[in-house]
Amino acid sequence: MLRRFLALPRSRRLLIVAAVAAFVIFGASGGCIAYRRPPALTPEERAELQSAPLPYSVTVAWWDEQTKTSQDPGAYAGGLATVVLASGAFATSRYERSPAPVGQDLVATSTGLYCNSAVIPLFTGISFGLIPTVFSDEHCEGMLLRKASGLPKSEGVQIEARYKGTVIMGWAAVVIGALPGWAYGSVEDDPRYAERFRLAVMRRRADIERLVGR
């Protein structure tokens, strides 16, 4: 095997060495993360998503004076914007800092819901990735939808989406992440998570329509 490796062109050998080194560093540092994906939608749930997006424009904004909390408003708004835009639940969606967007039907702000239970991969780090860190992590998004104008800001529709699943860090994640039902990275970027958020929005369609119609 060594002879075959040495017989390869120098550029190919360097590429292989670089790939192996990256694999070792990534796994040893606990930087490789694999998570169990949210379950696929059932046929009944899939049917619920067959309808067109809600015919409204929505802006995901930072907290204003009436909804802000002690947490970082930008961080929460950014996370919410990611899943709102990926869900395709509305005709148009955008993200901006202003809590009073012009020309929009709805404004969405984070409720400050926080469910992350991630841990520090201490043993994975000191063992150079040999000891995996396995834990159950929960992700959630809380959204308050309000009419952009014409209603008190205290009135709105709250929507929540949650998912709890297994996460693995270390070298083991490199293998497990390639298995069916698993993926690398974070569940927040998973299309199935966005689908479930859209499902939560669609199930409040009647309430959102009443809100816009006021």
MARDO-447603 format. One record per residue (C-alpha): residue number from 0; x, y, z. Coordinates in steps of 0.2 Angstrom, whole numbers. Layout:
MARDO-447603
[NUM; [X; Y; Z]]
...
This chain:
MARDO-447603
[0; [0; 0; 0]]
[1; [14; 12; 4]]
[2; [22; 8; -13]]
[3; [6; 12; -22]]
[4; [5; 28; -12]]
[5; [23; 33; -16]]
[6; [19; 29; -34]]
[7; [6; 42; -35]]
[8; [9; 59; -43]]
[9; [16; 72; -30]]
[10; [0; 83; -31]]
[11; [-11; 67; -28]]
[12; [-1; 62; -12]]
[13; [-2; 80; -5]]
[14; [-20; 80; -8]]
[15; [-22; 64; 2]]
[16; [-11; 69; 16]]
[17; [-21; 85; 18]]
[18; [-37; 76; 18]]
[19; [-31; 64; 31]]
[20; [-24; 78; 42]]
[21; [-40; 88; 41]]
[22; [-50; 72; 45]]
[23; [-39; 69; 61]]
[24; [-39; 88; 66]]
[25; [-58; 89; 64]]
[26; [-62; 73; 73]]
[27; [-50; 76; 87]]
[28; [-55; 93; 91]]
[29; [-74; 88; 93]]
[30; [-77; 99; 78]]
[31; [-86; 85; 68]]
[32; [-104; 85; 74]]
[33; [-117; 73; 68]]
[34; [-136; 74; 73]]
[35; [-151; 63; 70]]
[36; [-162; 72; 58]]
[37; [-180; 76; 62]]
[38; [-192; 62; 56]]
[39; [-198; 64; 38]]
[40; [-216; 71; 37]]
[41; [-230; 58; 37]]
[42; [-241; 57; 21]]
[43; [-255; 67; 31]]
[44; [-242; 80; 36]]
[45; [-236; 81; 19]]
[46; [-253; 84; 12]]
[47; [-255; 99; 24]]
[48; [-240; 107; 16]]
[49; [-247; 105; -2]]
[50; [-256; 122; -1]]
[51; [-248; 138; -7]]
[52; [-238; 149; 5]]
[53; [-248; 161; 15]]
[54; [-251; 176; 3]]
[55; [-242; 189; 15]]
[56; [-226; 198; 16]]
[57; [-217; 196; 32]]
[58; [-202; 204; 40]]
[59; [-192; 196; 53]]
[60; [-186; 211; 64]]
[61; [-176; 213; 80]]
[62; [-186; 216; 96]]
[63; [-193; 233; 99]]
[64; [-196; 242; 116]]
[65; [-211; 231; 119]]
[66; [-204; 214; 116]]
[67; [-186; 215; 120]]
[68; [-178; 205; 134]]
[69; [-161; 204; 142]]
[70; [-154; 192; 128]]
[71; [-146; 197; 112]]
[72; [-160; 203; 100]]
[73; [-149; 201; 85]]
[74; [-144; 183; 89]]
[75; [-162; 178; 91]]
[76; [-169; 187; 76]]
[77; [-155; 179; 65]]
[78; [-160; 162; 70]]
[79; [-178; 165; 68]]
[80; [-175; 173; 51]]
[81; [-165; 158; 45]]
[82; [-179; 146; 48]]
[83; [-193; 158; 42]]
[84; [-184; 161; 25]]
[85; [-180; 142; 23]]
[86; [-198; 137; 27]]
[87; [-206; 146; 13]]
[88; [-222; 148; 23]]
[89; [-225; 166; 17]]
[90; [-226; 173; -1]]
[91; [-211; 184; 3]]
[92; [-200; 185; 18]]
[93; [-185; 196; 23]]
[94; [-174; 200; 38]]
[95; [-170; 218; 44]]
[96; [-166; 226; 61]]
[97; [-181; 239; 60]]
[98; [-196; 233; 71]]
[99; [-207; 244; 60]]
[100; [-205; 238; 42]]
[101; [-214; 248; 28]]
[102; [-225; 240; 15]]
[103; [-226; 223; 24]]
[104; [-241; 214; 30]]
[105; [-233; 206; 45]]
[106; [-219; 208; 57]]
[107; [-211; 193; 65]]
[108; [-201; 194; 81]]
[109; [-193; 180; 92]]
[110; [-201; 176; 108]]
[111; [-184; 173; 116]]
[112; [-188; 154; 117]]
[113; [-172; 145; 121]]
[114; [-170; 126; 121]]
[115; [-152; 122; 117]]
[116; [-144; 109; 128]]
[117; [-127; 107; 120]]
[118; [-112; 102; 130]]
[119; [-94; 105; 130]]
[120; [-85; 90; 123]]
[121; [-72; 89; 136]]
[122; [-67; 70; 135]]
[123; [-68; 71; 116]]
[124; [-55; 85; 116]]
[125; [-43; 77; 129]]
[126; [-44; 60; 120]]
[127; [-41; 68; 103]]
[128; [-58; 63; 97]]
[129; [-57; 45; 102]]
[130; [-70; 46; 116]]
[131; [-86; 53; 107]]
[132; [-98; 65; 116]]
[133; [-116; 59; 114]]
[134; [-130; 69; 121]]
[135; [-149; 74; 118]]
[136; [-151; 91; 111]]
[137; [-167; 101; 109]]
[138; [-169; 115; 96]]
[139; [-184; 127; 96]]
[140; [-190; 143; 88]]
[141; [-203; 154; 95]]
[142; [-211; 167; 84]]
[143; [-223; 181; 87]]
[144; [-232; 187; 71]]
[145; [-240; 204; 72]]
[146; [-249; 215; 60]]
[147; [-236; 228; 53]]
[148; [-249; 242; 56]]
[149; [-266; 245; 63]]
[150; [-266; 234; 79]]
[151; [-258; 236; 96]]
[152; [-241; 227; 97]]
[153; [-247; 216; 111]]
[154; [-259; 207; 99]]
[155; [-252; 194; 88]]
[156; [-251; 175; 84]]
[157; [-237; 165; 93]]
[158; [-230; 150; 84]]
[159; [-218; 137; 91]]
[160; [-208; 123; 83]]
[161; [-197; 110; 93]]
[162; [-186; 96; 89]]
[163; [-176; 85; 101]]
[164; [-163; 72; 95]]
[165; [-147; 64; 98]]
[166; [-130; 73; 94]]
[167; [-113; 65; 92]]
[168; [-96; 74; 92]]
[169; [-79; 67; 88]]
[170; [-72; 54; 76]]
[171; [-87; 43; 78]]
[172; [-98; 57; 71]]
[173; [-88; 56; 54]]
[174; [-95; 39; 52]]
[175; [-112; 40; 60]]
[176; [-116; 56; 50]]
[177; [-115; 47; 34]]
[178; [-129; 34; 39]]
[179; [-147; 36; 34]]
[180; [-157; 47; 45]]
[181; [-141; 56; 51]]
[182; [-132; 72; 44]]
[183; [-118; 83; 48]]
[184; [-119; 101; 56]]
[185; [-134; 108; 65]]
[186; [-152; 103; 64]]
[187; [-156; 121; 63]]
[188; [-150; 120; 45]]
[189; [-159; 104; 41]]
[190; [-173; 106; 27]]
[191; [-184; 94; 38]]
[192; [-183; 106; 52]]
[193; [-189; 120; 41]]
[194; [-203; 109; 35]]
[195; [-209; 107; 52]]
[196; [-208; 125; 56]]
[197; [-219; 128; 40]]
[198; [-231; 115; 46]]
[199; [-233; 124; 63]]
[200; [-236; 140; 53]]
[201; [-249; 132; 42]]
[202; [-258; 125; 56]]
[203; [-261; 143; 62]]
[204; [-267; 149; 45]]
[205; [-285; 153; 51]]
[206; [-278; 164; 66]]
[207; [-265; 173; 54]]
[208; [-279; 177; 42]]
[209; [-290; 184; 55]]
[210; [-275; 194; 61]]
[211; [-272; 202; 44]]
[212; [-290; 205; 41]]
[213; [-292; 216; 57]]
